[in-house]
Amino acid sequence: MENNVDNVRAQMRKGVLEYCILSILNRGEAYASSILETLKAANMIVVEGTLYPLLIRQKNQGLLSYRWEESTQGPPRKYYCITDKGREQLQEMDLAWSELVETIRTLKTQKS
């Protein structure tokens, strides 16, 4: 049973990860490592191998852009930022999330 619960949790996290990335970048630009740290601090455990393909896909969809910045501690860093299209997508996701939460709340509390 525990293994199934863990699998369900993992699938739910994957489903909202793109939403989480846009939400983080809506607060300001960030590089991949800091996005990972922010996700982990919120108990959304994600590995680099999951994050980078999502960042690339969101960039290719025009939701994100990036710029390179020299770093005093190692190689240059790629800073991601949300685009206007990404903000529009985030607004739609905010609405969809609110609707989903309300639907689940209704289903859990309605009497048969």
trRosetta pair geometry for C-beta under 8 A, 3 or more apart (Angstrom, degrees):
i j d omega theta_ij theta_ji phi_ij phi_ji
1 4 5.8 -59 -156 35 34 112
1 5 6.5 34 150 -20 68 105
2 5 5.6 -54 -150 35 34 113
2 6 6.4 36 152 -20 66 104
3 6 5.7 -52 -150 35 32 113
3 7 6.5 34 150 -20 64 105
4 7 5.6 -53 -150 35 33 113
4 8 6.4 34 152 -19 66 103
5 8 5.7 -52 -149 35 33 112
5 9 6.4 35 152 -20 64 105
6 9 5.6 -53 -149 36 32 113
6 10 6.3 33 153 -21 65 105
7 10 5.7 -53 -148 35 32 112
7 11 6.4 30 154 -17 65 106
8 11 5.8 -56 -148 37 31 110
8 12 6.3 31 153 -19 65 106
9 12 5.8 -57 -149 36 30 111
9 13 6.4 32 154 -21 65 105
10 13 5.7 -53 -150 34 30 112
10 14 6.5 32 153 -20 64 104
11 14 5.7 -51 -148 34 32 112
11 15 6.5 38 152 -25 62 106
12 15 5.6 -55 -154 31 32 117
12 16 6.8 5 159 0 65 108
13 16 6.5 -77 -153 46 30 92
13 17 6.3 52 152 -58 68 96
13 44 6.1 158 -147 -148 112 84
13 45 7.8 -21 -159 52 163 64
13 46 7.6 -164 156 -74 124 91
14 17 5.6 -32 -146 -8 32 121
14 50 7.7 -108 -111 -159 90 129
16 19 4.8 -55 -166 44 68 121
16 20 5.9 75 135 -28 84 99
16 97 7.8 77 -126 -106 112 115
17 20 5.4 -53 -147 35 34 114
17 21 6.4 37 155 -22 67 101
17 44 7.4 155 -107 176 78 127
17 46 6.6 118 -130 -99 124 138
17 50 7.2 -85 -159 150 165 115
17 54 6.1 -91 123 -112 117 164
18 21 5.7 -48 -149 31 34 113
18 22 6.6 31 154 -14 64 103
18 54 5.9 -148 -88 -162 79 117
18 57 8.0 -65 -107 89 121 119
18 58 6.5 164 -145 -74 99 118
18 93 7.9 -144 105 -108 91 152
19 22 6.1 -57 -152 38 30 107
19 23 6.3 31 151 -21 64 109
19 90 7.6 123 -147 -127 65 69
19 93 4.7 -175 -118 173 101 142
19 97 6.7 120 -161 -64 154 128
20 23 5.5 -56 -147 36 31 114
20 24 6.4 33 155 -20 66 103
20 39 6.3 80 145 -109 137 100
20 42 7.8 -170 -150 80 126 148
20 44 6.1 -168 -147 166 166 173
21 24 5.9 -54 -151 34 30 110
21 25 6.4 16 157 -7 65 110
21 35 6.5 26 -128 -164 82 132
21 51 7.8 146 -93 -145 124 84
21 54 6.2 175 -32 132 158 125
21 55 7.0 -153 -159 -84 148 72
21 58 6.6 -147 106 -29 140 165
21 64 8.0 -50 141 -64 116 137
22 25 6.0 -63 -144 46 30 103
22 26 6.1 43 154 -35 66 104
22 58 7.4 -160 -68 -146 91 144
22 63 6.6 -64 -97 167 112 123
22 82 6.0 87 -150 -110 71 124
22 86 5.7 -165 -132 179 106 99
22 89 6.4 -120 -122 96 159 105
22 90 4.4 -163 145 -87 129 104
22 93 6.8 112 65 36 145 152
23 26 5.6 -48 -148 22 29 118
23 27 7.6 28 153 -18 56 98
23 90 6.6 148 -73 -143 57 119
24 27 6.3 -62 -172 27 36 109
24 30 6.3 -54 143 25 109 149
24 35 5.7 118 115 -131 156 83
24 38 5.3 121 -128 105 130 152
24 39 7.5 -59 -60 -58 148 79
25 28 7.4 -113 -159 75 41 26
25 29 6.8 24 -148 -112 84 38
25 30 6.2 -124 -98 24 72 101
25 35 7.6 -8 -58 -102 89 115
25 64 6.6 -29 160 -112 174 105
25 80 5.9 -68 -110 117 132 100
25 81 6.0 160 -173 -145 110 33
25 82 4.2 138 120 -42 111 96
25 86 7.2 -34 95 147 128 147
26 82 5.3 7 -80 3 57 161
26 86 7.8 -156 -77 127 85 106
26 87 6.6 116 -116 -107 103 80
26 90 5.7 125 -69 -156 136 172
28 81 7.8 -52 174 -119 36 92
29 67 7.9 -14 -158 34 153 102
29 79 4.7 48 157 166 122 110
29 80 6.3 174 -154 83 79 39
29 81 4.0 -42 -95 -79 98 96
30 34 4.5 -125 -169 88 105 118
30 35 5.2 131 114 -59 127 81
30 38 7.3 -25 -162 -10 165 139
30 79 6.7 170 92 -150 9 77
30 80 6.2 -24 67 56 62 87
31 34 5.4 83 56 15 70 103
31 35 7.2 -131 101 -9 31 91
31 77 4.4 -45 -104 175 153 117
31 78 6.0 121 -133 73 92 52
31 79 5.2 -61 -69 -93 79 58
31 80 7.0 129 -108 5 32 81
32 35 5.5 -55 -149 34 34 114
32 36 6.4 36 154 -19 67 103
32 48 7.0 66 153 -131 127 91
32 51 6.0 129 -159 127 102 133
32 52 6.7 14 -134 -84 146 78
32 55 6.5 -72 -99 -42 103 163
32 78 6.9 31 -16 71 100 99
32 80 7.3 79 -62 -10 65 122
33 36 5.6 -51 -151 35 33 114
33 37 6.4 35 151 -20 65 104
34 37 5.4 -47 -145 36 38 115
34 38 6.3 42 153 -21 65 102
35 38 5.8 -54 -150 36 30 111
35 39 6.4 30 152 -18 64 106
35 51 6.5 144 101 -158 122 137
35 55 7.8 137 59 -79 168 123
35 80 7.3 5 -49 45 137 130
36 39 5.8 -57 -149 37 30 111
36 40 6.2 28 155 -17 66 108
36 46 6.2 -131 -128 80 77 98
36 48 6.7 -29 -83 -78 145 70
36 51 6.0 -80 -77 -50 94 163
37 40 5.7 -56 -145 39 30 110
37 41 6.2 34 155 -23 64 106
38 41 5.7 -52 -146 33 29 113
38 42 6.7 16 155 -7 61 108
39 42 6.0 -70 -155 44 31 103
39 44 4.2 -85 -174 83 85 106
39 45 7.5 150 131 -89 100 13
39 46 5.0 -14 123 19 152 118
39 51 7.9 -158 8 -91 156 122
40 43 7.5 40 -174 -82 36 18
40 44 7.0 -99 -73 66 26 59
40 45 6.0 55 -114 -105 76 58
40 46 7.3 -121 -61 31 76 73
46 50 5.1 -118 -167 77 90 128
46 51 5.5 97 141 -58 123 98
47 50 5.2 93 60 7 72 100
47 51 7.2 -145 99 -6 35 93
48 51 5.5 -61 -140 40 36 110
48 52 5.9 31 170 -22 73 107
49 52 6.8 -40 -128 29 22 106
49 53 7.7 18 169 -7 50 106
50 53 7.0 -71 -166 37 28 102
50 54 6.8 18 151 -12 64 116
51 54 5.9 -72 -158 40 33 110
51 55 6.2 30 155 -21 73 108
52 55 5.6 -52 -144 35 34 111
52 56 6.3 33 158 -18 66 104
53 56 5.6 -53 -146 37 33 112
53 57 6.2 33 155 -19 66 106
54 57 5.7 -53 -144 38 31 110
54 58 6.2 27 157 -15 66 107
55 58 5.9 -57 -144 41 28 107
55 59 6.2 31 154 -20 64 107
55 64 6.6 -67 -160 71 70 163
55 80 6.2 -101 -150 -89 116 153
56 59 5.7 -56 -148 37 29 112
56 60 6.2 28 154 -18 65 107
57 60 5.7 -56 -146 38 30 110
57 61 6.3 26 154 -16 64 108
58 61 5.6 -55 -145 40 33 110
58 63 4.3 -74 -173 67 86 120
58 64 4.6 56 121 1 104 115
58 86 7.1 60 177 -110 108 114
59 62 7.8 49 176 -68 32 19
59 63 7.2 -89 -73 56 23 72
59 64 4.6 -61 -83 76 66 98
59 65 6.8 109 -135 -100 89 30
59 66 6.6 -30 -111 -11 132 106
59 80 7.6 -103 -75 -129 107 108
61 85 7.8 -154 131 126 80 130
62 83 6.0 -82 162 64 68 156
62 85 4.7 16 123 69 104 157
62 86 7.5 -150 122 -46 58 80
63 82 6.9 -39 161 -144 71 73
63 83 6.1 -168 -176 37 21 103
63 85 5.8 -107 -96 105 49 96
63 86 3.6 101 -172 -93 68 90
63 89 5.4 -38 -119 28 116 152
64 80 5.1 -10 -173 -168 127 106
64 81 6.8 146 -156 74 75 34
64 82 6.1 -52 -103 -105 68 42
64 83 6.3 -161 -97 -10 12 94
64 86 5.8 79 -61 -79 53 147
65 80 7.4 154 82 -152 34 59
65 81 5.8 -21 63 63 81 85
65 83 5.5 89 -16 -67 98 105
66 78 5.0 15 173 178 137 95
66 79 6.1 157 -156 80 77 43
66 80 4.8 -36 -94 -95 95 58
66 81 7.1 151 -96 14 42 71
67 78 7.5 161 79 -153 27 56
67 79 5.4 -18 61 59 79 98
67 81 7.6 10 4 2 97 113
68 76 4.8 29 -178 152 104 133
68 77 7.2 152 -154 78 57 37
68 78 5.8 -33 -97 -97 67 62
68 79 7.6 160 -103 15 15 79
69 76 6.2 164 79 -163 31 87
69 77 5.4 -22 62 61 87 87
69 79 5.7 31 0 -14 118 119
70 76 5.2 -53 -99 -104 42 88
71 74 5.4 -13 97 66 131 69
71 75 6.5 40 39 89 120 29
71 76 5.9 163 -1 -118 89 28
71 77 5.0 85 -57 -20 121 100
82 86 4.0 -140 -165 101 85 137
82 87 5.8 104 141 -56 122 76
82 90 7.1 0 -157 -28 145 137
83 86 4.5 106 47 3 67 103
83 87 7.2 -124 99 -4 41 83
84 87 5.6 -49 -151 32 35 113
84 88 6.6 37 149 -19 64 101
85 88 5.6 -50 -152 34 35 113
85 89 6.4 37 149 -19 65 105
86 89 5.4 -52 -147 37 34 114
86 90 6.2 38 151 -23 66 104
87 90 5.4 -49 -146 34 33 115
87 91 6.6 38 152 -21 63 100
88 91 5.8 -51 -153 31 32 112
88 92 6.7 30 150 -15 63 104
89 92 5.7 -57 -153 38 34 111
89 93 6.3 33 150 -19 67 107
90 93 5.5 -54 -145 39 33 112
90 94 6.3 42 152 -26 65 100
91 94 5.5 -46 -148 29 32 116
91 95 6.7 30 153 -15 62 103
92 95 5.8 -54 -153 37 33 111
92 96 6.3 32 150 -17 66 108
93 96 5.5 -53 -142 40 34 112
93 97 6.0 39 156 -23 67 105
94 97 5.8 -55 -148 35 26 112
94 98 6.5 26 154 -17 62 106
95 98 5.8 -55 -149 36 30 110
95 99 6.4 28 154 -17 64 107
96 99 5.7 -56 -148 38 30 112
96 100 6.2 32 153 -21 65 108
97 100 5.7 -55 -147 36 30 112
97 101 6.3 30 156 -18 66 105
98 101 5.9 -53 -145 36 29 110
98 102 6.3 27 155 -16 63 109
99 102 5.8 -59 -149 40 29 111
99 103 6.3 33 153 -23 65 106
100 103 5.6 -52 -147 33 31 113
100 104 6.4 28 156 -16 65 105
101 104 5.9 -56 -149 38 30 109
101 105 6.3 32 152 -20 64 107
102 105 5.5 -52 -144 37 32 114
102 106 6.3 35 155 -21 64 105
103 106 5.7 -55 -150 35 29 112
103 107 6.3 26 154 -17 65 107
104 107 5.7 -55 -145 38 32 110
104 108 6.2 28 157 -18 66 109
105 108 6.0 -60 -147 38 27 108
105 109 6.2 -2 164 2 64 117
106 109 6.4 -78 -143 48 23 93
106 110 5.7 26 168 -35 68 112
107 110 6.4 -43 -126 20 23 109
